[in-house]
Amino acid sequence: MWGKRPLRRRVLQGATAGTVAVFALGATRTKRAESADETTVRIRETNTPVETGEWLEVTVDLENRGSETAVVDSRLVVGHDPETVADATVSVDPGSSETITLGYETARVANTQQFPVRVEAAGGSDERTATVIGLDDDGSAAIRPADEVTVRPETSVLFEVASTEPLEPGDVEWDVDDDVAGDLALATDYTYATGIGAYLAEPDAEGTYDVRATVPANGDTATHEWTMQVASDGPEPPSITDLTTDPGADAVVGVDETVEVDLTAHDPEGTLDRLVWIEGQNHTVVAVDDLSGRDDDATFAREHPGWIAAGYPTMARVVCEDGRTSDLVTDDGPEIRPPFAVEILETNAPVTGGERLEVTVAVENEGHMMMIGDTTQEIELLVGREPERVDSATVTVDAGTSETVVLGYETYPVERDDEFPIRVETADDSDERTVRVHGTGD
């Protein structure tokens, strides 16, 4: 663990349309959660795609980072014209997490629909795209592009197909000319992340190409076909005009600090639709956001260091309604400082005023072996009710190991006995004790 308190997680099932209240009983101080700084909301997963008329579920993690028990009001909002379809109230202990499931019965529609589902709680929110397979689509549907699509050479095109059950890469059989294959590893992970079958084509030469996908549907299979025309006068691909990580590559931050990545995208055709966030360590999809129009922007907040701590960039692609996809763009993040935990093992107190007070400290590097941040850090000794730095030491501690250091200083020759706090600190942790110094008077 990177902190002294492990995160406790409890799962609550059955929060459905209507209002569900879950409270912890006892005398613990509570307050209603209103700040996203102390209570975070994250969609863990959904059961989308689903068939029209079926139950759509959204599983949500609520984390309380505050010091008091938080009463968190959550609601599930769906659609392009947002409508609240379910809500729940849950009590979350300090330093812990609750998992709830919100859901509702989808409307019966003839054609396959995609729309945003958003969970709002404590001033924050998280959003995903849901897919509902329509009655007329007989258990599966092509999501993008249209049956015929025209692009310029060297433009990536994302083909997507959905079934009434979330798909895995092996569920879909793609019949495509090998000469137009693009980043198939990314398409595979996109399928794992979204439950929608995906293929990324990247044709170099002008011409006409057929793309075919066969998927399971209603106990049988269904085939979807596209014709891709590649021509020099086709529409330009979308682009990522800016990708910036804050703090940037020159900064050093701790593991508990949030790293944000801001993106701006442009499509000359005005049909921006999707943003795919990719981590640079294993090139896996970590989030998919909605975009729209000709120009749009989005922010991805990384609350734990992950791949950034290992020195890898954050990457992104944007996708248009017709499947045109931007080039992959990357940006490096800050150096993540390995968390050094400190514990006062012993002191030589009590001492007589004027003698040296020594403090023996255990320093543990709680980071993992993949973290590339500097393993040499400063440890400080502070004393007094108005803390004053009296000593420091620089120590190197490899990941998963600990070292012992001795800090100290010559105490002031007080006449009367005195007690005061001493504290040792690293950038990410501290430990404190009270010590006694005997007076020198009679």
HELIX and SHEET records of a PDB file:
HELIX    1   1 LEU A  135  ASP A  137  5                                   3    
HELIX    2   2 PRO A  169  ASP A  171  5                                   3    
HELIX    3   3 ASP A  178  VAL A  180  5                                   3    
HELIX    4   4 LEU A  184  THR A  194  1                                  11    
HELIX    5   5 GLY A  306  ALA A  309  1                                   4    
SHEET    1   A 4 ARG A   8  LEU A  12  0                                        
SHEET    2   A 4 SER A  96  GLU A 105  1                                        
SHEET    3   A 4 TRP A  55  ASN A  64 -1                                        
SHEET    4   A 4 THR A  39  THR A  46 -1                                        
SHEET    1   B 4 THR A  19  VAL A  22  0                                        
SHEET    2   B 4 GLU A  83  VAL A  92  1                                        
SHEET    3   B 4 THR A  69  VAL A  78 -1                                        
SHEET    4   B 4 THR A  30  ARG A  32  1                                        
SHEET    1   C 6 THR A  19  VAL A  22  0                                        
SHEET    2   C 6 GLU A  83  VAL A  92  1                                        
SHEET    3   C 6 THR A  69  VAL A  78 -1                                        
SHEET    4   C 6 GLN A 113  ALA A 121 -1                                        
SHEET    5   C 6 GLY A 124  ILE A 133 -1                                        
SHEET    6   C 6 VAL A  50  GLU A  51  1                                        
SHEET    1   D 3 SER A 140  ARG A 144  0                                        
SHEET    2   D 3 SER A 156  SER A 163 -1                                        
SHEET    3   D 3 GLY A 197  ALA A 201 -1                                        
SHEET    1   E 3 SER A 140  ARG A 144  0                                        
SHEET    2   E 3 SER A 156  SER A 163 -1                                        
SHEET    3   E 3 ARG A 324  THR A 325 -1                                        
SHEET    1   F 4 GLU A 148  VAL A 151  0                                        
SHEET    2   F 4 ASP A 220  VAL A 230  1                                        
SHEET    3   F 4 GLY A 207  ALA A 217 -1                                        
SHEET    4   F 4 GLU A 173  VAL A 176 -1                                        
SHEET    1   G 3 SER A 239  ASP A 246  0                                        
SHEET    2   G 3 VAL A 259  HIS A 266 -1                                        
SHEET    3   G 3 ASP A 295  ARG A 302 -1                                        
SHEET    1   H 2 VAL A 252  VAL A 253  0                                        
SHEET    2   H 2 GLU A 335  ILE A 336  1                                        
SHEET    1   I 4 VAL A 285  ASP A 290  0                                        
SHEET    2   I 4 LEU A 272  GLU A 279 -1                                        
SHEET    3   I 4 THR A 314  CYS A 320 -1                                        
SHEET    4   I 4 VAL A 329  ASP A 331 -1                                        
SHEET    1   J 3 PHE A 340  THR A 347  0                                        
SHEET    2   J 3 ARG A 356  ASN A 365 -1                                        
SHEET    3   J 3 SER A 402  GLU A 410 -1                                        
SHEET    1   K 5 VAL A 351  THR A 352  0                                        
SHEET    2   K 5 SER A 430  HIS A 438  1                                        
SHEET    3   K 5 ASP A 418  GLU A 425 -1                                        
SHEET    4   K 5 THR A 376  VAL A 383 -1                                        
SHEET    5   K 5 GLU A 388  THR A 396 -1                                        
END                                                                             
